Amino acid sequence: MIIISSVFSGIILSENNFPAPAECDDVNAVTFDDGDFSFASVDLSEKDHADGELEIAEIKGNKMLKFNDDGTNYKDSTVQKIKIDAVKLLNPEDLPKVRSIEMDVYADATAKELVTENGDNVKAPGWIGGGAGANVTGDEWYTFGDWENGEYNYKMSGAIHLELKFLLAEKGKCWSEDMDEAVFVIMRWGAQNEGNFYIDNIVFYDENKNSIPIKKEG
């Protein structure tokens, strides 16, 4: 169990004065600039899932995928989960080559449930963290590990860069070209305020840290 304090001492700035989104110039990055997220869905497979829907949001001129929460995540202590299917993004022969996946994630606040040391309720996301995992060959689940970062000063956080690695790929813990579904799930848990979750700049890398070309269906 992760225990998270709901008190912090950060200074809250203007709600509109938050960091600019991260730039990504890799030609093989999934940037959502084309508005397509047909390869993504809300993961509702477990009882602890948060309710919401996916949409494309434009933040300071940058488009990204948004988990638009129904507004009860903090109250219900649920987990915001976004599932990405790599079968819809990569050529079959490239699936076994994936050794790591990188992306930028963000969170915002839509309420004032976060409390400062002075007892003030503020509109900021607070601690931001979660986990990630993927299905692998043999219909097994592979856990990438946890991630976390703190962001206390704005209505919306800056970019949190994640790197997910198939560390046991040589032992068969990776994707294969005959998989009908090669999914990874990004989870944000322990929310300290009502808010939403965002993903941008997804890049798949091979063992030599070369980005793998994207090929979307249709």
C-alpha positions as CSV (number, residue, x, y, z in Angstrom):
1,M,0.0,0.0,0.0
2,I,1.3,3.5,-0.8
3,I,0.5,6.1,1.8
4,I,0.6,9.7,0.5
5,S,0.4,12.8,2.5
6,S,-2.2,15.4,1.3
7,V,-0.3,18.3,2.8
8,F,2.4,20.3,1.0
9,S,4.1,23.7,1.3
10,G,4.3,24.7,-2.4
11,I,3.4,28.2,-3.6
12,I,0.5,28.2,-6.0
13,L,1.0,30.4,-9.0
14,S,-1.6,31.6,-11.6
15,E,-3.8,28.7,-12.9
16,N,-2.7,29.6,-16.4
17,N,1.0,29.9,-15.6
18,F,2.1,26.3,-16.0
19,P,5.1,24.8,-17.8
20,A,4.9,24.5,-21.6
21,P,4.5,20.9,-22.9
22,A,7.5,18.9,-23.9
23,E,8.7,19.0,-27.5
24,C,9.6,15.8,-29.4
25,D,11.3,15.8,-32.8
26,D,11.6,12.1,-33.3
27,V,9.9,11.3,-36.7
28,N,8.6,8.0,-35.2
29,A,6.9,9.6,-32.2
30,V,3.2,9.3,-31.6
31,T,2.4,12.9,-30.9
32,F,-1.5,12.9,-31.4
33,D,-1.1,15.9,-33.6
34,D,-3.3,14.1,-36.2
35,G,-6.1,13.6,-33.7
36,D,-5.9,9.8,-34.0
37,F,-6.1,7.7,-30.9
38,S,-7.9,4.6,-32.3
39,F,-5.1,2.5,-30.8
40,A,-5.9,3.7,-27.2
41,S,-8.7,3.0,-24.8
42,V,-9.7,3.3,-21.1
43,D,-8.7,0.2,-19.2
44,L,-11.8,-1.0,-17.3
45,S,-10.6,-4.6,-16.6
46,E,-10.1,-4.2,-12.9
47,K,-12.5,-3.1,-10.1
48,D,-10.3,-0.2,-9.1
49,H,-10.5,1.5,-12.5
50,A,-11.4,5.2,-12.7
51,D,-14.3,6.2,-15.0
52,G,-13.8,8.6,-17.8
53,E,-13.3,8.8,-21.6
54,L,-10.4,9.6,-23.9
55,E,-10.1,12.7,-26.1
56,I,-7.5,14.8,-27.7
57,A,-6.7,18.0,-25.8
58,E,-4.7,21.0,-27.0
59,I,-2.5,22.4,-24.3
60,K,-0.6,25.6,-25.2
61,G,-0.8,24.7,-28.9
62,N,0.3,21.1,-28.3
63,K,-2.1,18.2,-28.8
64,M,-2.0,15.2,-26.5
65,L,-4.2,12.3,-25.3
66,K,-6.3,13.1,-22.3
67,F,-8.0,10.8,-19.8
68,N,-11.0,13.0,-19.2
69,D,-12.0,11.8,-15.7
70,D,-15.6,11.8,-14.6
71,G,-14.6,13.8,-11.5
72,T,-14.7,11.2,-8.8
73,N,-11.1,9.7,-9.0
74,Y,-9.8,11.3,-5.9
75,K,-13.1,10.8,-3.9
76,D,-13.3,7.1,-4.9
77,S,-9.5,6.4,-4.7
78,T,-9.6,4.8,-8.2
79,V,-6.8,4.4,-10.7
80,Q,-6.7,6.2,-14.1
81,K,-5.6,3.6,-16.7
82,I,-4.9,4.2,-20.4
83,K,-4.3,1.1,-22.6
84,I,-2.2,1.4,-25.8
85,D,-2.2,-1.4,-28.4
86,A,1.1,-1.6,-30.2
87,V,-0.3,-4.0,-32.9
88,K,-2.1,-1.0,-34.3
89,L,1.0,1.1,-34.3
90,L,3.9,-1.2,-35.4
91,N,4.5,-3.6,-38.2
92,P,4.3,-7.2,-37.0
93,E,8.0,-7.9,-37.6
94,D,8.9,-4.9,-35.4
95,L,7.0,-6.0,-32.3
96,P,9.7,-8.4,-31.1
97,K,12.3,-5.6,-31.5
98,V,10.8,-3.3,-28.8
99,R,13.0,-3.1,-25.8
100,S,11.8,0.2,-24.3
101,I,8.9,2.7,-24.6
102,E,9.3,6.4,-23.7
103,M,6.6,9.0,-23.4
104,D,5.7,12.2,-21.5
105,V,2.8,12.2,-19.0
106,Y,1.0,15.1,-17.3
107,A,-1.8,15.6,-14.7
108,D,-4.0,18.5,-13.9
109,A,-6.3,19.5,-11.1
110,T,-10.0,20.3,-11.4
111,A,-10.8,20.9,-7.8
112,K,-9.3,22.4,-4.6
113,E,-8.9,19.3,-2.5
114,L,-5.1,19.6,-2.0
115,V,-4.2,21.2,1.3
116,T,-1.1,23.4,2.0
117,E,0.6,23.5,5.4
118,N,-1.2,26.7,6.0
119,G,-4.5,24.8,5.7
120,D,-5.4,26.4,2.3
121,N,-7.2,24.4,-0.3
122,V,-5.5,24.8,-3.7
123,K,-6.0,23.8,-7.3
124,A,-2.9,21.7,-8.0
125,P,-2.4,18.0,-8.7
126,G,0.1,17.4,-5.9
127,W,2.1,14.1,-6.0
128,I,2.0,12.4,-9.4
129,G,2.9,8.7,-9.8
130,G,1.8,5.4,-10.9
131,G,2.8,2.2,-12.6
132,A,2.9,0.4,-16.0
133,G,2.8,-3.1,-17.4
134,A,2.3,-5.0,-20.6
135,N,1.1,-8.4,-21.9
136,V,4.0,-10.5,-23.3
137,T,4.5,-13.7,-25.3
138,G,2.7,-16.6,-23.6
139,D,-0.2,-14.4,-22.5
140,E,1.7,-13.3,-19.4
141,W,1.7,-9.9,-17.7
142,Y,5.0,-8.0,-17.4
143,T,5.4,-5.2,-14.9
144,F,7.7,-2.4,-16.0
145,G,7.8,-0.8,-12.5
146,D,6.5,2.3,-10.8
147,W,7.1,5.9,-11.7
148,E,6.6,9.2,-9.8
149,N,7.3,12.9,-9.7
150,G,6.2,15.8,-7.7
151,E,4.4,18.9,-9.1
152,Y,2.9,21.3,-6.7
153,N,2.9,24.8,-8.2
154,Y,0.4,24.8,-11.0
155,K,-3.1,23.8,-12.0
156,M,-1.4,21.5,-14.6
157,S,2.0,19.7,-14.1
158,G,4.9,19.9,-16.4
159,A,6.0,16.9,-18.4
160,I,7.1,13.8,-16.5
161,H,9.2,11.7,-18.9
162,L,8.8,7.9,-18.5
163,E,11.0,5.1,-19.8
164,L,9.5,1.6,-19.7
165,K,11.9,-1.3,-20.3
166,F,11.5,-4.9,-21.2
167,L,14.4,-5.9,-19.0
168,L,13.7,-9.6,-19.4
169,A,13.3,-9.5,-23.2
170,E,16.2,-12.0,-23.7
171,K,14.2,-14.5,-21.6
172,G,11.1,-14.1,-23.8
173,K,9.4,-11.4,-21.8
174,C,8.6,-9.3,-24.8
175,W,6.2,-9.0,-27.7
176,S,6.1,-11.4,-30.7
177,E,5.0,-10.8,-34.3
178,D,2.1,-13.2,-34.1
179,M,0.3,-11.4,-31.2
180,D,-3.2,-10.2,-32.0
181,E,-2.9,-7.6,-29.2
182,A,0.3,-6.2,-27.8
183,V,-0.8,-3.8,-25.1
184,F,0.8,-1.7,-22.4
185,V,-1.1,0.1,-19.7
186,I,-0.1,3.4,-18.1
187,M,-1.7,3.9,-14.6
188,R,-1.9,7.0,-12.5
189,W,-2.7,6.2,-8.9
190,G,-2.7,8.0,-5.5
191,A,-4.3,11.2,-6.8
192,Q,-4.4,14.0,-4.2
193,N,-6.9,16.0,-6.1
194,E,-9.6,15.6,-8.7
195,G,-8.1,15.9,-12.1
196,N,-7.2,14.4,-15.4
197,F,-4.3,12.4,-16.9
198,Y,-2.4,13.0,-20.2
199,I,0.0,11.1,-22.5
200,D,2.1,12.5,-25.3
201,N,5.2,11.7,-27.4
202,I,5.2,7.9,-27.4
203,V,8.3,6.4,-28.9
204,F,9.2,2.7,-29.3
205,Y,13.0,1.8,-29.2
206,D,15.0,-1.3,-30.2
207,E,17.9,-2.7,-28.3
208,N,20.3,-0.2,-29.9
209,K,18.1,2.7,-28.9
210,N,16.9,3.3,-32.4
211,S,13.3,4.5,-32.7
212,I,11.0,2.1,-34.5
213,P,8.8,3.4,-37.3
214,I,5.1,3.8,-36.7
215,K,2.5,2.3,-39.0
216,K,-1.1,3.1,-38.0
217,E,-3.9,1.0,-39.3
218,G,-5.9,2.8,-42.0
